[in-house]
Structures are given as C-alpha cells and as structure tokens.
Amino acid sequence: MVPEIEGPAHLNSLGYKPGWEKLIGCFKGKMQGSGAPPYAPIDPTNELTFEILENVFKDIGENFKSHHWHLGGDEVNQGCWNQIPGF
C-alpha cells in the first residue's frame, strides 16, 4: 500500500481548524464548490506549515510499511500562491 498525502494543494480543510486558516494561501472560509478557490495550496512562507508537515510525515513513517509515498504536487492554484506576500 502506498499512502497518498495530497499536497501542496487540496488542503482547504486545514483552514477550518481555528488558527490554521493562515496555512492556506488564499483560504476564504469556504470549501471548494462553495466559492473557495479550487485546490487551495498551503502557504510555503509560513513556518507552521513545515511543523505540521513534519508531524504528518512522521505519522506516515510510523504507520505505513511502504517506503514509497505519493505527495501529489499537481493541481496547485498558482493564483493563490501569487497572492501570498513575499512568495
């Protein structure tokens, strides 16, 4: 079994955890299909992004025997990233 952790897009749902909305480059408080940008990407300029990813990857390593992971990388909304100051 190869785990798939879709990213850096498809992570709109992270924006619903209080305080985590700053992780999404252009989170508008709505999910895809209801006005949110499709495939809203994580904000690579936010240090918290990397803390969370480190924990996710650690959990994957501890819970899956596969040495291969699928990390996505397609379908990133470039318009969202272009709205992030400093990116």
C-alpha positions as CSV (number, residue, x, y, z in Angstrom):
1,M,0.0,0.0,0.0
2,V,1.3,3.4,-1.0
3,P,-0.1,6.3,1.1
4,E,-1.1,9.4,-0.7
5,I,-0.8,12.8,1.0
6,E,-2.2,15.2,-1.4
7,G,-0.4,18.5,-1.4
8,P,0.6,21.2,-1.6
9,A,-3.0,21.7,-2.9
10,H,-6.3,20.1,-1.9
11,L,-5.8,21.2,1.7
12,N,-8.7,23.7,2.1
13,S,-10.0,21.7,5.1
14,L,-6.9,22.7,7.2
15,G,-8.4,26.2,7.2
16,Y,-11.3,25.1,9.3
17,K,-9.1,24.3,12.4
18,P,-9.1,27.5,14.5
19,G,-5.8,29.3,13.9
20,W,-4.8,27.2,10.9
21,E,-6.5,29.2,8.2
22,K,-3.2,31.1,7.9
23,L,-1.7,27.9,6.5
24,I,-3.8,28.1,3.3
25,G,-2.5,30.7,0.8
26,C,-6.0,32.0,-0.1
27,F,-8.4,30.4,2.3
28,K,-11.8,32.2,2.2
29,G,-13.7,30.2,4.9
30,K,-15.5,28.2,2.2
31,M,-14.8,24.8,0.8
32,Q,-14.3,24.0,-2.9
33,G,-17.7,24.1,-4.7
34,S,-19.0,26.9,-2.4
35,G,-16.8,29.7,-3.5
36,A,-13.4,28.6,-2.2
37,P,-10.6,28.6,-4.7
38,P,-10.2,25.1,-6.1
39,Y,-7.2,23.2,-4.7
40,A,-6.2,26.0,-2.3
41,P,-2.5,25.4,-1.6
42,I,-0.7,25.6,1.7
43,D,1.4,28.7,2.4
44,P,5.1,27.8,1.9
45,T,6.1,31.1,3.6
46,N,4.5,30.1,6.9
47,E,6.9,28.3,9.3
48,L,3.9,26.5,10.9
49,T,3.3,24.8,7.5
50,F,6.6,22.9,7.9
51,E,5.9,22.0,11.6
52,I,2.6,20.4,10.6
53,L,4.1,18.6,7.5
54,E,6.9,17.2,9.7
55,N,4.4,15.7,12.0
56,V,2.3,14.3,9.2
57,F,5.3,12.7,7.6
58,K,6.4,11.3,10.9
59,D,3.0,9.7,11.4
60,I,3.1,8.2,7.8
61,G,6.5,6.7,8.5
62,E,5.3,5.2,11.7
63,N,2.0,3.8,10.4
64,F,2.8,2.6,6.9
65,K,5.3,-0.1,5.9
66,S,5.7,1.3,2.4
67,H,9.0,3.1,1.6
68,H,7.2,5.0,-1.1
69,W,4.7,7.9,-0.7
70,H,2.7,9.8,-3.2
71,L,2.8,13.5,-2.3
72,G,0.7,15.0,-5.1
73,G,2.0,18.3,-6.4
74,D,-0.4,18.7,-9.2
75,E,-3.4,21.0,-9.5
76,V,-1.9,23.8,-7.5
77,N,-3.8,27.1,-7.9
78,Q,-0.9,29.4,-8.9
79,G,-3.2,32.4,-8.5
80,C,-3.4,31.7,-4.7
81,W,0.3,31.4,-4.4
82,N,0.7,34.7,-6.3
83,Q,-1.5,36.4,-3.6
84,I,0.9,35.4,-0.7
85,P,3.1,38.4,0.3
86,G,6.7,37.5,0.0
87,F,6.3,34.4,-2.2
